[in-house]
Amino acid sequence: MKNDNWSKELEFLRSIIQKTELVQTTKWGGEVYTINNGNVLSLAAFKNYVSLWFFNGVFLNDPYQVLSNSQEGKTKALRHWQFTSVEEMDEKKITEYIQEAIGNEKQGKKWKPEKSGKLVIPSLLNEALKTDTKFKEAFLKFTPFKQKEYAEYIDTAKREQTKIDRLEKIKPMIMQGVGLHDKYRND
């Protein structure tokens, strides 16, 4: 994520990371650091802070109580540490967290998503599938995983109008055989 307001902070974090065995790469349009092709951490600059993200941060001990979950209840393993200035960045502490994250990756500590139950089709999507056979045929060509992504996309909307809008948005994608998140996947 490009944000020139945080160049000093990002450079400081990069200087710490470069002292480790992590390899820098670009994934999802962002700066990601890996070891043995496993994602360990990434950097990002936002409007009000710079963040150091740990992909499997749920396994970190967090002795200084600096890590947070960006979306409580949704994000399972990812944890981040926010900074608003170089002055608050303690190289020794940051290095401790990075080294522990590297060790965890080497040990194979990875969050395994729990297998969720069967596919539950929201009533709005179900009605659309019943009334349009071509739409239903296209939907059934997807894997259960991709069907579930679409079902959850509609179901997670709070307002009924948003659910309707989402259904209208995904219809052409489904008809074209495009998965909801395909543009982010490296298949």
Backbone as CSV, one residue per row, in Angstrom:
resi,resn,N_x,N_y,N_z,CA_x,CA_y,CA_z,C_x,C_y,C_z
1,MET,0.847,-1.168,0.000,0.000,0.000,0.000,0.899,1.239,0.000
2,LYS,0.698,2.126,-0.964,1.531,3.308,-1.132,1.022,4.445,-0.253
3,ASN,1.908,4.962,0.577,1.553,6.102,1.412,2.844,6.811,1.807
4,ASP,3.142,7.936,1.132,4.399,8.643,1.345,4.526,9.287,2.725
5,ASN,3.406,9.464,3.427,3.455,10.066,4.756,4.204,9.203,5.758
6,TRP,4.387,7.955,5.451,4.973,7.021,6.411,6.319,6.450,5.945
7,SER,6.993,7.127,5.035,8.226,6.564,4.472,9.297,6.305,5.534
8,LYS,9.438,7.206,6.499,10.436,7.033,7.565,10.144,5.776,8.393
9,GLU,8.878,5.612,8.758,8.473,4.467,9.579,8.633,3.154,8.809
10,LEU,8.221,3.162,7.547,8.341,1.947,6.727,9.808,1.571,6.521
11,GLU,10.648,2.563,6.262,12.076,2.289,6.082,12.704,1.717,7.353
12,PHE,12.293,2.235,8.502,12.811,1.721,9.769,12.421,0.249,9.949
13,LEU,11.148,-0.067,9.677,10.699,-1.469,9.793,11.428,-2.357,8.787
14,ARG,11.585,-1.873,7.563,12.319,-2.654,6.548,13.757,-2.917,6.996
15,SER,14.389,-1.925,7.606,15.781,-2.090,8.051,15.887,-3.190,9.104
16,ILE,14.868,-3.326,9.942,14.848,-4.393,10.947,14.648,-5.750,10.255
17,ILE,13.690,-5.800,9.359,13.366,-7.053,8.662,14.547,-7.530,7.824
18,GLN,15.281,-6.596,7.202,16.417,-6.966,6.354,17.549,-7.633,7.133
19,LYS,17.542,-7.502,8.441,18.559,-8.157,9.277,18.193,-9.613,9.564
20,THR,17.041,-10.044,9.077,16.590,-11.424,9.295,16.760,-12.222,8.004
21,GLU,16.350,-13.469,8.040,16.454,-14.323,6.861,15.212,-14.281,5.978
22,LEU,14.290,-13.394,6.287,13.063,-13.297,5.501,13.345,-12.784,4.097
23,VAL,12.521,-13.231,3.153,12.648,-12.842,1.753,11.466,-11.942,1.403
24,GLN,11.768,-10.783,0.820,10.702,-9.855,0.448,10.095,-10.260,-0.895
25,THR,8.776,-10.194,-0.967,8.045,-10.455,-2.194,6.824,-9.545,-2.227
26,THR,6.098,-9.589,-3.321,4.864,-8.814,-3.429,3.711,-9.780,-3.628
27,LYS,2.728,-9.684,-2.765,1.517,-10.504,-2.877,0.330,-9.613,-2.576
28,TRP,-0.754,-9.824,-3.290,-1.983,-9.051,-3.090,-1.715,-7.555,-3.189
29,GLY,-0.698,-7.187,-3.979,-0.364,-5.785,-4.161,0.388,-5.176,-2.997
30,GLY,0.835,-5.993,-2.063,1.524,-5.478,-0.890,2.871,-6.130,-0.662
31,GLU,3.585,-5.591,0.286,4.918,-6.052,0.674,4.768,-7.207,1.659
32,VAL,5.219,-8.393,1.258,5.098,-9.581,2.106,6.486,-10.184,2.281
33,TYR,6.750,-10.678,3.485,8.034,-11.300,3.787,7.797,-12.771,4.122
34,THR,8.589,-13.635,3.489,8.376,-15.076,3.595,9.650,-15.796,4.017
35,ILE,9.446,-17.046,4.420,10.563,-17.961,4.638,10.086,-19.322,4.150
36,ASN,10.899,-19.978,3.353,10.526,-21.269,2.753,9.147,-21.178,2.077
37,ASN,8.896,-20.073,1.401,7.632,-19.792,0.700,6.429,-19.649,1.621
38,GLY,6.646,-19.593,2.920,5.544,-19.392,3.864,5.443,-17.920,4.247
39,ASN,4.251,-17.366,4.212,4.039,-15.964,4.574,4.262,-15.776,6.069
40,VAL,5.132,-14.848,6.429,5.429,-14.583,7.836,4.849,-13.235,8.256
41,LEU,5.160,-12.191,7.503,4.663,-10.866,7.870,4.548,-9.970,6.655
42,SER,3.893,-8.838,6.862,3.799,-7.836,5.806,3.728,-6.449,6.440
43,LEU,4.000,-5.455,5.615,3.957,-4.060,6.047,2.858,-3.348,5.278
44,ALA,2.215,-2.405,5.930,1.213,-1.595,5.242,1.116,-0.235,5.904
45,ALA,0.891,0.790,5.089,0.700,2.142,5.587,-0.737,2.547,5.332
46,PHE,-1.361,3.077,6.335,-2.742,3.533,6.245,-2.771,5.034,6.518
47,LYS,-3.924,5.592,6.569,-4.061,7.036,6.781,-3.480,7.478,8.126
48,ASN,-3.790,6.715,9.193,-3.415,7.144,10.538,-2.310,6.337,11.204
49,TYR,-1.814,5.320,10.526,-0.768,4.494,11.143,-0.081,3.600,10.118
50,VAL,1.032,3.035,10.550,1.769,2.008,9.811,1.552,0.726,10.584
51,SER,1.449,-0.371,9.858,1.160,-1.628,10.533,2.115,-2.732,10.103
52,LEU,2.519,-3.517,11.075,3.321,-4.709,10.856,2.370,-5.883,11.091
53,TRP,2.102,-6.655,10.030,1.121,-7.749,10.081,1.827,-9.086,10.196
54,PHE,1.361,-9.913,11.100,1.892,-11.269,11.276,0.818,-12.247,10.813
55,PHE,1.121,-13.012,9.762,0.116,-13.902,9.173,-0.402,-14.943,10.160
56,ASN,0.479,-15.468,10.980,0.060,-16.435,11.995,0.312,-15.857,13.384
57,GLY,-0.036,-14.599,13.522,0.181,-13.868,14.765,-0.557,-14.432,15.960
58,VAL,-1.592,-15.216,15.708,-2.350,-15.829,16.804,-1.439,-16.713,17.666
59,PHE,-0.333,-17.191,17.099,0.587,-18.063,17.835,1.681,-17.292,18.580
60,LEU,1.772,-15.992,18.372,2.808,-15.201,19.043,2.456,-14.981,20.514
61,ASN,3.471,-14.969,21.361,3.253,-14.814,22.800,2.747,-13.425,23.182
62,ASP,3.160,-12.399,22.457,2.744,-11.015,22.693,3.021,-10.541,24.125
63,PRO,4.287,-10.627,24.583,4.607,-10.233,25.960,4.380,-8.745,26.241
64,TYR,4.408,-7.901,25.206,4.238,-6.463,25.421,2.803,-6.006,25.124
65,GLN,1.934,-6.958,24.849,0.509,-6.662,24.589,0.332,-5.574,23.520
66,VAL,0.984,-5.789,22.367,0.941,-4.795,21.294,0.140,-5.255,20.073
67,LEU,-0.173,-6.534,20.021,-0.859,-7.073,18.844,-2.365,-6.955,18.968
68,SER,-3.004,-6.730,17.848,-4.468,-6.700,17.842,-5.012,-7.432,16.625
69,ASN,-6.262,-7.798,16.742,-6.978,-8.469,15.674,-7.796,-7.390,14.977
70,SER,-7.608,-7.226,13.677,-8.266,-6.123,12.982,-9.772,-6.297,12.852
71,GLN,-10.238,-7.531,12.807,-11.671,-7.785,12.685,-12.053,-8.915,13.634
72,GLU,-12.278,-8.561,14.865,-12.624,-9.542,15.898,-13.812,-10.386,15.431
73,GLY,-13.681,-11.698,15.550,-14.752,-12.598,15.149,-14.629,-13.065,13.708
74,LYS,-13.904,-12.311,12.883,-13.726,-12.700,11.481,-12.307,-13.178,11.226
75,THR,-11.340,-12.330,11.593,-9.940,-12.672,11.369,-9.503,-13.676,12.430
76,LYS,-8.986,-14.796,12.002,-8.626,-15.858,12.937,-7.154,-15.809,13.339
77,ALA,-6.239,-15.795,12.375,-4.818,-15.924,12.686,-4.043,-14.613,12.581
78,LEU,-4.439,-13.732,11.703,-3.713,-12.504,11.435,-3.754,-11.550,12.630
79,ARG,-2.580,-11.010,12.974,-2.491,-10.015,14.038,-1.604,-8.882,13.537
80,HIS,-1.849,-7.674,14.031,-1.011,-6.560,13.601,-0.611,-5.664,14.759
81,TRP,0.495,-4.975,14.516,1.071,-4.054,15.472,1.090,-2.690,14.787
82,GLN,0.419,-1.715,15.363,0.299,-0.389,14.764,1.314,0.577,15.355
83,PHE,1.816,1.451,14.474,2.762,2.486,14.886,2.332,3.823,14.285
84,THR,2.559,4.902,15.020,2.241,6.225,14.489,3.484,7.111,14.367
85,SER,4.651,6.572,14.780,5.905,7.325,14.615,7.099,6.389,14.808
86,VAL,8.219,6.783,14.243,9.462,6.018,14.421,9.855,5.999,15.894
87,GLU,9.580,7.080,16.590,9.975,7.201,17.995,9.363,6.103,18.872
88,GLU,8.203,5.608,18.510,7.589,4.554,19.329,8.003,3.146,18.896
89,MET,8.856,3.057,17.887,9.306,1.749,17.397,10.553,1.317,18.150
90,ASP,10.455,0.203,18.847,11.561,-0.345,19.613,12.131,-1.533,18.827
91,GLU,13.307,-1.328,18.257,13.892,-2.352,17.387,14.040,-3.699,18.096
92,LYS,14.456,-3.690,19.337,14.650,-4.931,20.082,13.332,-5.702,20.215
93,LYS,12.261,-5.007,20.584,10.961,-5.662,20.748,10.415,-6.157,19.407
94,ILE,10.532,-5.326,18.389,10.039,-5.715,17.063,10.792,-6.945,16.574
95,THR,12.102,-6.960,16.792,12.929,-8.109,16.379,12.490,-9.376,17.123
96,GLU,12.170,-9.261,18.403,11.690,-10.424,19.171,10.453,-11.047,18.507
97,TYR,9.508,-10.202,18.143,8.270,-10.684,17.518,8.552,-11.314,16.156
98,ILE,9.397,-10.656,15.372,9.727,-11.185,14.046,10.429,-12.533,14.166
99,GLN,11.391,-12.634,15.081,12.120,-13.898,15.245,11.190,-15.015,15.720
100,GLU,10.267,-14.691,16.607,9.316,-15.708,17.055,8.414,-16.143,15.885
101,ALA,7.991,-15.180,15.062,7.153,-15.500,13.898,7.911,-16.385,12.917
102,ILE,9.191,-16.106,12.710,10.030,-16.939,11.826,10.126,-18.348,12.408
103,GLY,10.387,-18.447,13.699,10.472,-19.754,14.364,9.171,-20.535,14.228
104,ASN,8.046,-19.853,14.410,6.744,-20.518,14.273,6.539,-21.049,12.860
105,GLU,6.944,-20.256,11.870,6.796,-20.690,10.468,7.678,-21.908,10.203
106,LYS,8.888,-21.883,10.723,9.807,-23.025,10.541,9.267,-24.289,11.211
107,GLN,8.567,-24.115,12.336,7.971,-25.258,13.048,6.670,-25.723,12.401
108,GLY,6.208,-24.963,11.404,4.972,-25.342,10.720,3.707,-24.933,11.446
109,LYS,3.826,-23.990,12.377,2.631,-23.520,13.094,1.803,-22.657,12.148
110,LYS,0.688,-23.170,11.720,-0.194,-22.452,10.807,-1.626,-22.624,11.271
111,TRP,-2.385,-21.572,11.119,-3.800,-21.639,11.463,-4.494,-22.479,10.415
112,LYS,-5.187,-23.489,10.861,-5.968,-24.338,9.962,-7.426,-23.930,10.083
113,PRO,-7.992,-23.387,9.009,-9.409,-22.995,9.098,-10.273,-24.205,9.406
114,GLU,-11.216,-23.982,10.312,-12.091,-25.087,10.660,-13.030,-25.374,9.492
115,LYS,-13.291,-26.624,9.282,-14.228,-27.020,8.231,-15.613,-26.595,8.683
116,SER,-16.226,-25.798,7.864,-17.556,-25.352,8.241,-18.586,-26.365,7.772
117,GLY,-19.752,-26.241,8.301,-20.836,-27.159,7.989,-21.282,-27.057,6.549
118,LYS,-22.429,-27.609,6.307,-22.918,-27.652,4.940,-23.308,-26.271,4.440
119,LEU,-23.408,-26.171,3.145,-23.759,-24.930,2.481,-25.192,-24.538,2.813
120,VAL,-25.357,-23.317,3.284,-26.687,-22.788,3.576,-26.942,-21.663,2.577
121,ILE,-27.942,-21.856,1.729,-28.274,-20.868,0.705,-29.287,-19.874,1.276
122,PRO,-28.965,-18.578,1.278,-29.925,-17.586,1.763,-31.187,-17.586,0.892
123,SER,-32.307,-17.242,1.477,-33.588,-17.327,0.774,-33.612,-16.504,-0.507
124,LEU,-33.008,-15.341,-0.505,-32.982,-14.501,-1.697,-32.245,-15.182,-2.849
125,LEU,-31.086,-15.767,-2.554,-30.327,-16.497,-3.572,-31.082,-17.747,-3.988
126,ASN,-31.665,-18.437,-3.035,-32.418,-19.654,-3.324,-33.573,-19.359,-4.290
127,GLU,-34.262,-18.262,-4.064,-35.380,-17.863,-4.929,-34.882,-17.584,-6.349
128,ALA,-33.753,-16.911,-6.465,-33.173,-16.612,-7.784,-32.769,-17.899,-8.507
129,LEU,-32.251,-18.870,-7.754,-31.862,-20.157,-8.351,-33.086,-20.932,-8.833
130,LYS,-34.167,-20.824,-8.089,-35.404,-21.533,-8.457,-36.044,-20.947,-9.712
131,THR,-35.979,-19.639,-9.843,-36.697,-18.980,-10.935,-35.897,-18.866,-12.226
132,ASP,-34.586,-19.103,-12.184,-33.755,-18.960,-13.387,-32.874,-20.208,-13.536
133,THR,-33.262,-21.101,-14.439,-32.549,-22.379,-14.582,-31.121,-22.189,-15.095
134,LYS,-30.886,-21.231,-15.989,-29.516,-20.997,-16.485,-28.614,-20.490,-15.354
135,PHE,-29.181,-19.635,-14.515,-28.453,-19.123,-13.355,-28.120,-20.278,-12.401
136,LYS,-29.090,-21.158,-12.170,-28.877,-22.307,-11.284,-27.802,-23.230,-11.846
137,GLU,-27.846,-23.507,-13.155,-26.838,-24.366,-13.793,-25.437,-23.771,-13.622
138,ALA,-25.330,-22.469,-13.848,-24.030,-21.797,-13.706,-23.536,-21.871,-12.254
139,PHE,-24.442,-21.652,-11.298,-24.087,-21.690,-9.881,-23.617,-23.091,-9.481
140,LEU,-24.305,-24.114,-9.970,-23.961,-25.494,-9.592,-22.645,-25.973,-10.187
141,LYS,-22.105,-25.255,-11.166,-20.798,-25.615,-11.749,-19.648,-25.251,-10.803
142,PHE,-19.914,-24.351,-9.864,-18.881,-23.956,-8.913,-18.648,-25.052,-7.873
143,THR,-17.451,-25.033,-7.302,-17.146,-25.940,-6.197,-17.994,-25.522,-4.996
144,PRO,-18.230,-26.427,-4.044,-18.969,-26.041,-2.840,-18.344,-24.841,-2.125
145,PHE,-17.022,-24.755,-2.147,-16.322,-23.640,-1.508,-16.744,-22.308,-2.131
146,LYS,-16.727,-22.243,-3.472,-17.085,-20.999,-4.155,-18.580,-20.715,-4.039
147,GLN,-19.389,-21.746,-4.012,-20.828,-21.542,-3.790,-21.039,-20.902,-2.416
148,LYS,-20.288,-21.402,-1.447,-20.419,-20.894,-0.077,-19.972,-19.437,0.006
149,GLU,-18.913,-19.072,-0.722,-18.473,-17.676,-0.734,-19.597,-16.761,-1.212
150,TYR,-20.254,-17.165,-2.278,-21.365,-16.358,-2.799,-22.524,-16.313,-1.802
151,ALA,-22.863,-17.450,-1.229,-23.973,-17.499,-0.270,-23.684,-16.594,0.927
152,GLU,-22.470,-16.657,1.458,-22.105,-15.835,2.603,-22.049,-14.356,2.247
153,TYR,-21.644,-14.064,1.023,-21.578,-12.673,0.571,-22.961,-12.019,0.666
154,ILE,-23.958,-12.747,0.257,-25.322,-12.224,0.346,-25.808,-12.242,1.792
155,ASP,-25.583,-13.339,2.460,-26.122,-13.528,3.813,-25.540,-12.558,4.846
156,THR,-24.301,-12.117,4.643,-23.665,-11.248,5.638,-24.112,-9.795,5.544
157,ALA,-24.839,-9.443,4.491,-25.365,-8.077,4.401,-26.426,-7.890,5.485
158,LYS,-26.411,-6.756,6.130,-27.363,-6.502,7.214,-28.721,-6.037,6.689
159,ARG,-28.710,-5.164,5.693,-29.960,-4.624,5.156,-30.462,-5.474,3.995
160,GLU,-31.750,-5.581,3.872,-32.366,-6.352,2.780,-31.991,-5.760,1.424
161,GLN,-31.967,-4.437,1.332,-31.620,-3.803,0.056,-30.184,-4.136,-0.345
162,THR,-29.293,-4.198,0.625,-27.900,-4.555,0.341,-27.829,-5.988,-0.178
163,LYS,-28.619,-6.876,0.400,-28.664,-8.265,-0.085,-29.122,-8.307,-1.539
164,ILE,-30.133,-7.538,-1.852,-30.651,-7.487,-3.227,-29.577,-6.918,-4.160
165,ASP,-28.927,-5.847,-3.741,-27.870,-5.239,-4.549,-26.722,-6.220,-4.787
166,ARG,-26.358,-6.953,-3.757,-25.274,-7.937,-3.895,-25.661,-9.056,-4.856
167,LEU,-26.887,-9.501,-4.776,-27.354,-10.547,-5.691,-27.248,-10.057,-7.131
168,GLU,-27.680,-8.837,-7.384,-27.605,-8.277,-8.734,-26.152,-8.147,-9.193
169,LYS,-25.263,-7.826,-8.273,-23.845,-7.676,-8.612,-23.218,-9.020,-8.990
170,ILE,-23.579,-10.083,-8.272,-22.917,-11.373,-8.506,-23.519,-12.187,-9.647
171,LYS,-24.741,-11.895,-10.042,-25.378,-12.672,-11.121,-24.505,-12.752,-12.374
172,PRO,-24.017,-11.609,-12.899,-23.180,-11.700,-14.096,-21.886,-12.490,-13.865
173,MET,-21.323,-12.365,-12.679,-20.095,-13.104,-12.368,-20.360,-14.605,-12.400
174,ILE,-21.454,-15.016,-11.788,-21.812,-16.431,-11.753,-22.070,-16.952,-13.166
175,MET,-22.791,-16.165,-13.960,-23.094,-16.571,-15.333,-21.820,-16.721,-16.169
176,GLN,-20.787,-15.939,-15.840,-19.503,-16.010,-16.563,-18.560,-17.052,-15.968
177,GLY,-18.980,-17.703,-14.875,-18.138,-18.715,-14.244,-16.991,-18.136,-13.433
178,VAL,-17.161,-16.905,-12.990,-16.118,-16.226,-12.217,-16.455,-16.325,-10.733
179,GLY,-15.518,-16.839,-9.942,-15.705,-16.925,-8.492,-15.638,-15.553,-7.856
180,LEU,-16.256,-15.392,-6.724,-16.350,-14.113,-6.034,-14.972,-13.476,-5.791
181,HIS,-13.990,-14.280,-5.398,-12.664,-13.758,-5.049,-11.588,-14.235,-6.014
182,ASP,-11.945,-14.657,-7.215,-10.970,-15.191,-8.166,-9.856,-14.215,-8.496
183,LYS,-10.176,-12.918,-8.559,-9.139,-11.952,-8.965,-8.017,-11.858,-7.920
184,TYR,-8.254,-12.351,-6.705,-7.226,-12.314,-5.660,-6.474,-13.631,-5.529
185,ARG,-6.919,-14.638,-6.243,-6.305,-15.969,-6.113,-5.203,-16.152,-7.143
186,ASN,-4.208,-16.939,-6.775,-3.106,-17.276,-7.678,-3.251,-18.699,-8.172
187,ASP,-4.420,-19.025,-8.732,-4.659,-20.410,-9.182,-3.907,-20.709,-10.453
